[in-house]
Amino acid sequence: MSRTLAIQGLLAVLAICFLLTACRLAETVLSDPSIGNIRIPISLTQALGERAPLREDFQLPAVVSLCGETLPTERPSVRERLEYEFLLAVNHPAQVELWRRRALRYFPLIESSLRKAGLPEDLKYLAVAESDLRPQVFSPAGAAGIWQFIPSTARQFGLKVNKTEDQRMLPEYLLPIGMRYLKNLYAEFGSWPLAMAAYNAGERRISRAISSQGATDYYELDLPRETERYVYRIAAIKLVLEGAKGYGYDSIPPAGLYGPPSFNEELLTFLPGTTWQELASTYSTDYKTLRTLNPHLSFETTLSGGPYIFRTPKAS
């Protein structure tokens, strides 16, 4: 009996070890020596050897342009990098669907801002690459908002970023700042690929690379891995979103699209100790609705001072 129990215990331990190993395999690293490593989550069945279907029935257009500038896809290295980013994007259906659903909420606002600033409409895809159209997402470096501004850059352009308020969370306020910054970068570098690279890596790093390498073409510069992928990723996002139907993505019914929120906006100064619950009662709404409409305000239980931008439901 004791021997049988020992064998059963050993088998149980082995089974647990197998499951743990399989779980570790559920996230793997695909390596391309010419492009770099990218970590891509895959399913457990894939990790155990069953290959998932891959969308390979695509053809890159003869001409691929971004912000009015043609990518030199006649260069083998450029075409390979573009196809690499395209395959990663088009074979991530959940992410593509979320981009498409969020587009109704943010693209009209972004496109309007770009037209007013006289900037190329394709720059809306930069916002997708930066934040996946999620205004409240933070990067490990502390960048935030739909354009992913770091605090110092946001403050430089006049936004409030402090312990009680972070206006980077409000796309309507961050968008004009993004326009000004992109316009400045284009004026400095004279090409959109270089301007976008500078947006990703910083003006100084791109200027140093141009000076030390003697090249003024983004596609010829040796840059940090993320920056070398950046323009290709934006171009791939454009291809996927503009040609989604041709790549097997069905039309989304209107009910499946995420529309823009409806709210009233005013400037409020709060008495010391004002609570979110009191505000919710005052505006005939609930705590969570107010917090969702005002992600830029501190998550403390009480508010004080101001004036702050404050948003309430349209019907309140």
Secondary structure, DSSP 4 states (H G I P E B T S, - for coil): -HHHHHHHHHHHHHHHHHHHHHHHHTEEEEEETTTEEEEEE--HHHHTTPPPP--------SS-EETTEE--TTSHHHHHHHHHHHHHHHT-HHHHHHHHHHHHHHHHHHHHHHHHHT--GGGHHHHHHHHTT-TT-B-TTS-BTTTTB-HHHHHHTT--BSSSBBGGG-HHHHHHHHHHHHHHHHHHHSSHHHHHHHHHH-HHHHHHHHHHHT---GGG----HHHHHHHHHHHHHHHHHHTTGGGTPPPPPGGGS-PPP-EEEEEEEEEEEEEHHHHHHHTTS-HHHHHHH-TTB--SSEEEEEEEEEEEETT-
